[in-house]
Amino acid sequence: MTSLSEMGAIFAMQGFNGLSVFCVLLLMALGLAIIFGQMGVINMAHGEFLTIGAYTTYMISTLTESYAPALMPYYFFIAIIVSFFIAGLIGYGVERVMISRLYHRPLDTLLATWGLSLVMQQIFRSTFGPKEVSPTLPEWLMGSYQPTDLIDIPINGLFLVGITLVVTSIIFYLLFRSRWGLQVRATTQNRIMSNAVGINTKRVDRMTFALGCGVAGIAGAAFTTIGSTGPTSGSLYIVDTFLVVVFGGAQSLIGTIASAFSIAQTQSVLEFFISGSMAKVITLSVVIIILMIRPQGLFSVKVRK
């Protein structure tokens, strides 16, 4: 028989495992919420920008280990920043070359970005090979913290939580406390009037898309602490990420956070008692029932008509 203290420890550790999944999901969903919620673009290649961040981290790890081993304890912070900028720059180019020609054509955008995701996966496969790879993590990311004799919390999970808190705070500041964020919200509510008052809406679109892709790059760097990276790693998260954004409310960052937390925690706890596939089925069923009752998601944003 399992004692109450042991059951409490099990729920605590499963809850923390769910928190690690929540962090990656949230970072992915924040980027997608910015693109999908603020711009109305269905970016099926969003998962591949996570893969870009993961492979960037792997490359920096390999180069640091080979040419500057003394920097191994510090390379991960550099990898996070570089992943953001590389994914963001590629996203900027994709918006300028392809997405900018497909606004107000959601089906065409969906098909084009799905095709882009397949092309990017093949590029990853040709460049890095079909096998999954993992960076060498710094020693301070290894091991665990034991608040009690029964509870064992991985240090990399705590680091994930810290990254997520910092990135989420920066995004909230940019969107709700900066001049650029004001321009984004104005463009979202009334593009024609925003153009009329002097806002360069095309530049706002490019920077918004680049920011969303850059945040996915950070998610990729964070992902390397809990899993290995392959050409299709990002595509495994894209359905869950869209589910998080739609369930939370397409234009609500608060809703995105609440949705990611609810889905990750529910699935993690259920996986301890039943199989992973059944846990996902039950989670999706509950989400579908809630969306049938409340189609706008958990949170909706009121805009002037």
Secondary structure, DSSP 8 states (H G I E B T S, - for coil): ---HHHHHHHHHHHHHHHHHHHHHHHHHHHHHIIIIIHH----TTHHHHHHHHHHHHHHHHHHHHHH-GGGTTTHHHHHHHHHHHHHHHHHHHHHHHTGGG-TT-HHHHHHHHHHHHHHHHHHHHHHH-SS-B-----GGGSSEE-SSSS--EEHHHHHHHHHHHHHHHHHHHHHHHSHHHHHHHHHHH-HHHHHHTT--HHHHHHHHHHHHHHHHHHHHHHHTTTS-B-TTTTHHHHHHHHHHHHHH-TT-HHHHHHHHHHHHHHHHHHHHHS-HHHHHHHHHHHHHHHHHH-TT-SS------
